[in-house]
Amino acid sequence: MPRPELAGDLSRVKSIEADETWPTLIEVVCYWGPKDAPRKGRRRSVEVDADQFFGRGRHGAPMSGDQLVGIVNNLRKQGPKS
């Protein structure tokens, strides 16, 4: 006779996240401007799909820190938009 599946200890814990609302898009922005008012300068940005960032949907794992640093480094190398 098969043994019934027992619920784990975590099944009795209240969830920290009450809802399942997630952003749909993440934007990484780099600014080139004076230190006292950096947003007054020029900028370059790239959009990252939220499913890729959080590791949801067809993506198996969240974006790693190395991937995010790579995106910022590419923006830095490209420089601000003219």
C-alpha positions, 0 to 999 in steps of 0.5 A, a space after each residue: 500500500 502506498 504511503 500518503 505524501 506528508 506536507 513539509 514544515 514549510 507548508 504551515 508557514 505564512 508566506 512572506 510575499 503576500 501576492 504574486 505581482 511581478 514587474 514586467 520589465 527591468 531597465 538598467 540605466 547608466 548616467 554620464 553627468 556631473 557628480 552633483 547632479 548625475 541625472 542632468 547628464 546623458 544616459 544609455 539604458 537597456 531593457 531586460 525581460 523580467 522573466 529572465 531577471 527573476 528566473 520565471 517562465 521559460 528561464 530556469 534561474 534568475 539572472 546572475 550578478 555576473 550577467 547584470 555586471 556584464 550588462 552595465 559594463 557593456 553600457 559603460 563601453 558604449 558610452 552615453 548616447 550622443 
